[in-house]
Amino acid sequence: MKPYLSVIVCVYNERENIRPLVDKIRKDLDGIDYELIYVDDGSTDGTVGELKEVMFDRLRIVELRKNYGQSAALAAGIDEARGTYLATLDGDLQNDPVDIPMMLAMAEKEEWDLVAGIRANRQDGMILRKIPSKIANAIIRQSTGIHIKDYGCTLKVFKSDVAKDMGLYGELHRFIPVLASLEGARITQVDVHHHPRIHGVSKYGIGRTFRVISDLLLMVFFRRYLQKPMHLFGTSGVIAFGVGALINLYLLGLKLMGQDIWGKPLLILGVLLVIGGIQFITIGIIVEIMMRTYYESQNKTVYKVRRIIQSGSDRSHG
C-alpha cells in the first residue's frame, strides 16, 4: 500500500549513527503513515550490516554498487520512494527528524511544493564549514535569483511529483531549490534543529567548493536559458561578430590608404572576434536543436500545470 510520506536517508560509512537515527525516526514519526528508505552509497564500514540489524516493516535498504556521491544516492532514493510527500535528511544525526512533522504540516496546509530547512543554530566549525557555506549561499542566491538562506541543509520536504522531476546528478543536490523552481515549485523555508556530529567524520571538504562553482554555472544556464539557449549564444555571437567586423572594416580602410596592418594586435582581435562570433552562433543553433529534440522526443512540455479549476471540480496535475 502506498505510504503518505517517504523518508530518504543517504549514508556513506555511518555505521555508528544507524541505530540511534532509526530509533529517533520511529519515535518522532509515530502516528504518520511513512516508509523509511536508507540508501547506502558504497559504504565499507559495515553500514549495511547495521541496517539489517535494525530492520523493521517500514524500512527498505537501497544498496548501491559503489560510492557514486550524494546526488546520485539521493536520486536513487527518490526513484524508490512511493510516498505522496518525500522528506530527506542526513544520516549523521545532525539533522533532527523531529522537524519533519512540522514541515509536512506546512506543505499540506499552505500548499508548498518544497519546504526547505534552515540550520538556525548550526553546529559546525566556523572556518572550514560555516564561512565557506555562507559565501556559497550568497553567491548562489545572487546568481540564480532563488533566495534560500541555507542551500546546504539536507532536511527538506517535497511533493513527490516535484522531487521525481528534478533530475539529480553531479553535485546538484545543493541546488535542489533551483531545480524545483525550474519545475514551477512553490518554495518556502523554516528554521530547523541542528546538532553537532557525535560519531564518524564529515564527508565534506573545502575541495568540493570548486565542484559547486562548476555546477553553479550550469544552474545559472538552466535558470535563465534552458528553454531559450539561442538567446545566450546567439546574442553573444552577434555582438562578437559585429565588433570583429567593424574592426576588420576599419583595418581594411587603413590598408586601402596604404598603411601596413599586418601583425597589428587589433587585426588579430578582429579576426578572433569574427571567428568566435560564428562559433557562438553555431553552438546556439546546435543547442537549440538539442533542446527541441529533448522536449519533442519525450513528449515533454515547456510548462507545468499545477491544477485546472472549473465549476464543481479542482483537478490537480502531477
TORDREN-265552 format. One record per residue (C-alpha): residue in three letters; chain; z, x, y. Coordinates in steps of 0.1 Angstrom, whole numbers, m for minus. Each point is the difference from the previous one (the first is absolute). Last residue first. Layout:
BEGIN
ATOM residu chaine     Z     X     Y
ATOM    Ala      A     Z     X     Y
...
//
This chain:
BEGIN
ATOM residu chaine     Z     X     Y
ATOM    Gly      A  m114    13   155
ATOM    His      A    m8   m31    21
ATOM    Ser      A    25   m27    10
ATOM    Arg      A   m10   m37     1
ATOM    Asp      A    19   m22    24
ATOM    Ser      A    m9   m37    m7
ATOM    Gly      A     2   m35    13
ATOM    Ser      A   m23     5    29
ATOM    Gln      A   m13    35     1
ATOM    Ile      A    14    35     0
ATOM    Ile      A   m18    29   m17
ATOM    Arg      A    20    31    m8
ATOM    Arg      A     3    37     6
ATOM    Val      A   m38     6    m1
ATOM    Lys      A    m8    37    m1
ATOM    Tyr      A   m31    14    17
ATOM    Val      A   m27    26    m6
ATOM    Thr      A    m8   m17   m33
ATOM    Lys      A    m3    16   m35
ATOM    Asn      A   m26   m11   m25
ATOM    Gln      A     4    33   m18
ATOM    Ser      A   m36    12     6
ATOM    Glu      A     0   m15    35
ATOM    Tyr      A    31    15    15
ATOM    Tyr      A    m3    36   m14
ATOM    Thr      A   m38     0     3
ATOM    Arg      A     3   m10    37
ATOM    Met      A    25    28     5
ATOM    Met      A   m23    25   m17
ATOM    Ile      A   m29   m11    22
ATOM    Glu      A    21     5    31
ATOM    Val      A    12    34   m13
ATOM    Ile      A   m36    11    m4
ATOM    Ile      A   m10   m13    35
ATOM    Gly      A    30    17    16
ATOM    Ile      A    m7    33   m18
ATOM    Thr      A   m36     0    14
ATOM    Ile      A    12    m7    35
ATOM    Phe      A    26    28    m3
ATOM    Gln      A   m27    24   m14
ATOM    Ile      A   m24    m7    28
ATOM    Gly      A    27     6    26
ATOM    Gly      A    10    32   m17
ATOM    Ile      A   m36    13     1
ATOM    Val      A    m4   m10    37
ATOM    Leu      A    34    14     9
ATOM    Leu      A    m7    33   m19
ATOM    Val      A   m33     5    18
ATOM    Gly      A    16    m6    34
ATOM    Leu      A    29    23    m7
ATOM    Ile      A   m23    28   m11
ATOM    Leu      A   m21    m4    31
ATOM    Leu      A    31     0    22
ATOM    Pro      A    11    32   m16
ATOM    Lys      A   m32    17    12
ATOM    Gly      A   m18    19   m27
ATOM    Trp      A   m35    m8    12
ATOM    Ile      A     0   m17    35
ATOM    Asp      A   m23    25    18
ATOM    Gln      A   m10   m16    33
ATOM    Gly      A   m37    m7     8
ATOM    Met      A     3   m34    17
ATOM    Leu      A   m12   m16   m33
ATOM    Lys      A    30    16   m17
ATOM    Leu      A    24   m13    26
ATOM    Gly      A   m13   m35    m5
ATOM    Leu      A     3     4   m38
ATOM    Leu      A    36    11     6
ATOM    Tyr      A     7   m33    19
ATOM    Leu      A   m18   m20   m28
ATOM    Asn      A    21    18   m26
ATOM    Ile      A    33    m8    18
ATOM    Leu      A   m10   m36     4
ATOM    Ala      A    m9    m3   m37
ATOM    Gly      A    33    15   m10
ATOM    Val      A    19   m25    21
ATOM    Gly      A   m20   m29   m14
ATOM    Phe      A     3    12   m36
ATOM    Ala      A    38     5     3
ATOM    Ile      A     4   m34    16
ATOM    Val      A   m22   m18   m25
ATOM    Gly      A    17    17   m29
ATOM    Ser      A    35    m9    12
ATOM    Thr      A   m10   m36     5
ATOM    Gly      A   m17    m1   m34
ATOM    Phe      A    28    16   m19
ATOM    Leu      A    28   m22    14
ATOM    His      A   m17   m33     6
ATOM    Met      A   m21     6   m31
ATOM    Pro      A    32    m2   m21
ATOM    Lys      A     4   m37     9
ATOM    Gln      A    21   m17   m28
ATOM    Leu      A    23    30    m6
ATOM    Tyr      A    m2    11    37
ATOM    Arg      A    33    m5    17
ATOM    Arg      A    27    m3   m27
ATOM    Phe      A   m19    17   m28
ATOM    Phe      A    m9    30    23
ATOM    Val      A    36     3    12
ATOM    Met      A    12    m3   m36
ATOM    Leu      A   m23    29   m11
ATOM    Leu      A    13    22    29
ATOM    Leu      A    35    m9   m11
ATOM    Asp      A    m8    11   m35
ATOM    Ser      A    m7    35    12
ATOM    Ile      A    32     0    21
ATOM    Val      A    20   m12   m30
ATOM    Arg      A   m14    28   m22
ATOM    Phe      A    11    25    27
ATOM    Thr      A    35   m14     1
ATOM    Arg      A     3     3   m38
ATOM    Gly      A     9    37     5
ATOM    Ile      A    33    m9    17
ATOM    Gly      A    14   m11   m34
ATOM    Tyr      A     7   m32   m19
ATOM    Lys      A    10    m1   m36
ATOM    Ser      A    37    m2     9
ATOM    Val      A    25    14   m25
ATOM    Gly      A    21   m16   m27
ATOM    His      A    31   m21     3
ATOM    Ile      A    20   m10    30
ATOM    Arg      A   m27    m7    27
ATOM    Pro      A    16   m14    31
ATOM    His      A    m2   m37     5
ATOM    His      A   m22   m23    21
ATOM    His      A     6   m36     8
ATOM    Val      A   m27   m22    16
ATOM    Asp      A   m11    m9    36
ATOM    Val      A   m29   m24     2
ATOM    Gln      A   m37     1     5
ATOM    Thr      A   m28   m25     4
ATOM    Ile      A   m36    m3   m11
ATOM    Arg      A   m26   m28    m1
ATOM    Ala      A   m28    12   m24
ATOM    Gly      A   m36     0    10
ATOM    Glu      A   m12    21   m29
ATOM    Leu      A    m5    30    24
ATOM    Ser      A    36    m6    11
ATOM    Ala      A    12     5   m36
ATOM    Leu      A   m18    34    m1
ATOM    Val      A    17     9    33
ATOM    Pro      A    34   m12   m12
ATOM    Ile      A    m5    20   m33
ATOM    Phe      A    m7    32    19
ATOM    Arg      A    27    22   m17
ATOM    His      A   m14   m11   m34
ATOM    Leu      A   m33    15    10
ATOM    Glu      A     6    34   m14
ATOM    Gly      A   m31     0   m22
ATOM    Tyr      A    m5   m35   m13
ATOM    Leu      A    10   m36     7
ATOM    Gly      A   m25   m28     3
ATOM    Met      A    17   m27    21
ATOM    Asp      A   m13   m31   m18
ATOM    Lys      A    28    m3   m25
ATOM    Ala      A    28     3    26
ATOM    Val      A   m15   m28    22
ATOM    Asp      A    m4   m23   m30
ATOM    Ser      A    35     6   m12
ATOM    Lys      A    17    m8    33
ATOM    Phe      A    20    30    10
ATOM    Val      A    36    13     2
ATOM    Lys      A     7    35    11
ATOM    Leu      A    24    28    m8
ATOM    Thr      A   m20    32     0
ATOM    Cys      A    10    11    35
ATOM    Gly      A   m24    27    13
ATOM    Tyr      A   m18   m22    25
ATOM    Asp      A    32    m5    20
ATOM    Lys      A    m5   m16    34
ATOM    Ile      A   m31   m21    m8
ATOM    His      A   m22    m5    30
ATOM    Ile      A   m35    m2   m15
ATOM    Gly      A   m23    13    28
ATOM    Thr      A   m15    25   m25
ATOM    Ser      A     1    32    20
ATOM    Gln      A    31    m7    22
ATOM    Arg      A    21   m14   m29
ATOM    Ile      A   m11    28   m24
ATOM    Ile      A     8    27    26
ATOM    Ala      A    35   m15     6
ATOM    Asn      A     7    m3   m37
ATOM    Ala      A   m10    36    m6
ATOM    Ile      A    22    13    28
ATOM    Lys      A    30   m21   m12
ATOM    Ser      A    m6    12   m36
ATOM    Pro      A    m2    36    10
ATOM    Ile      A    33    m4    18
ATOM    Lys      A    18   m19   m27
ATOM    Arg      A   m10    20   m31
ATOM    Leu      A     0    38     3
ATOM    Ile      A    22     4    32
ATOM    Met      A    23   m30    m2
ATOM    Gly      A     8    m2   m37
ATOM    Asp      A     1   m35   m14
ATOM    Gln      A    24   m30     1
ATOM    Arg      A   m20   m23    22
ATOM    Asn      A    22   m25    19
ATOM    Ala      A   m26   m26    10
ATOM    Arg      A   m23     8   m29
ATOM    Ile      A   m26   m27    10
ATOM    Gly      A   m14   m22   m27
ATOM    Ala      A   m33   m17     0
ATOM    Val      A    m6   m37    m5
ATOM    Leu      A   m36    m7    m9
ATOM    Asp      A   m19   m34    m1
ATOM    Trp      A    25   m17    23
ATOM    Glu      A     3   m37    m5
ATOM    Glu      A    32    m5    20
ATOM    Lys      A    20   m17   m28
ATOM    Glu      A   m15    19   m30
ATOM    Ala      A    m4    35    14
ATOM    Met      A    33    m1    18
ATOM    Ala      A    17   m13   m32
ATOM    Leu      A   m16    29   m20
ATOM    Met      A    14    25    25
ATOM    Met      A    35   m14    m3
ATOM    Pro      A    m3    m1   m38
ATOM    Ile      A   m13    36     0
ATOM    Asp      A    28    16    21
ATOM    Val      A    25     3   m29
ATOM    Pro      A   m27    22   m17
ATOM    Asp      A    13    30    20
ATOM    Asn      A   m25    28     8
ATOM    Gln      A    16    34    m5
ATOM    Leu      A     7    m5   m37
ATOM    Asp      A   m27    25   m10
ATOM    Gly      A   m25   m25   m15
ATOM    Asp      A   m17   m10    32
ATOM    Leu      A    m6   m36     8
ATOM    Thr      A   m29   m25    m2
ATOM    Ala      A     3   m38     0
ATOM    Leu      A   m29   m23   m10
ATOM    Tyr      A    m3   m38     6
ATOM    Thr      A   m18   m26   m22
ATOM    Gly      A     8    22   m30
ATOM    Arg      A   m23    13   m27
ATOM    Ala      A     3    38     7
ATOM    Glu      A   m21    24   m22
ATOM    Asp      A   m26     7    27
ATOM    Ile      A    28     5    25
ATOM    Gly      A    18    24   m23
ATOM    Ala      A   m32    21    m6
ATOM    Ala      A    m7     1    38
ATOM    Leu      A    35    12     6
ATOM    Ala      A    m5    28   m25
ATOM    Ala      A   m33     9    16
ATOM    Ser      A    16     1    35
ATOM    Gln      A    30    20   m12
ATOM    Gly      A   m19    28   m17
ATOM    Tyr      A   m20     4   m31
ATOM    Asn      A    25    18   m22
ATOM    Lys      A   m13    m4   m36
ATOM    Arg      A    m7   m26   m26
ATOM    Leu      A    16   m29    19
ATOM    Glu      A    28   m19   m16
ATOM    Val      A     3   m36    11
ATOM    Ile      A    34   m13   m11
ATOM    Arg      A     8   m37     1
ATOM    Leu      A    35   m14     7
ATOM    Arg      A     9   m38     1
ATOM    Asp      A    11    m2   m37
ATOM    Phe      A    22    31     1
ATOM    Met      A    m6    37    m5
ATOM    Val      A    28    23    12
ATOM    Glu      A    m4    26   m28
ATOM    Lys      A   m38    m2     2
ATOM    Leu      A     2     9    37
ATOM    Glu      A    21    31   m10
ATOM    Gly      A   m27    11   m24
ATOM    Val      A   m27    m5    27
ATOM    Thr      A    20    22    24
ATOM    Gly      A     4    28   m25
ATOM    Asp      A    m5    29    24
ATOM    Thr      A   m38     4    m1
ATOM    Ser      A   m11   m30    21
ATOM    Gly      A   m37    m9     1
ATOM    Asp      A     1   m27    26
ATOM    Asp      A    23   m24   m17
ATOM    Val      A    m7   m35    14
ATOM    Tyr      A    30   m23    m4
ATOM    Ile      A    m8   m37     3
ATOM    Leu      A    29   m25     4
ATOM    Glu      A    m8   m37    m4
ATOM    Tyr      A    16   m26    22
ATOM    Asp      A    12   m36     1
ATOM    Ile      A    28     4    25
ATOM    Gly      A    36   m11    m9
ATOM    Asp      A    13    36    m4
ATOM    Leu      A   m21    23    21
ATOM    Asp      A    29    21    12
ATOM    Lys      A    17     5   m34
ATOM    Arg      A   m31     7   m21
ATOM    Ile      A   m14    23    28
ATOM    Lys      A    33    18     1
ATOM    Asp      A     1     6   m38
ATOM    Val      A   m36    12     1
ATOM    Leu      A     9    24    28
ATOM    Pro      A    31    14   m17
ATOM    Arg      A   m19     5   m33
ATOM    Ile      A   m31    17    13
ATOM    Asn      A    14    24    26
ATOM    Glu      A     9    28   m24
ATOM    Arg      A   m35     0   m16
ATOM    Glu      A   m19     2    34
ATOM    Asn      A   m27    24   m10
ATOM    Tyr      A   m29   m19    16
ATOM    Val      A     7   m37     7
ATOM    Cys      A   m19   m30    14
ATOM    Val      A    21   m32     3
ATOM    Ile      A   m18   m34     2
ATOM    Val      A    19   m32     3
ATOM    Ser      A   m22   m31    m9
ATOM    Leu      A    12   m33    14
ATOM    Tyr      A    m7   m36   m10
ATOM    Pro      A    m6     8   m36
ATOM    Lys      A   m30   m13   m20
ATOM    Met      A     9   m13   m34
//
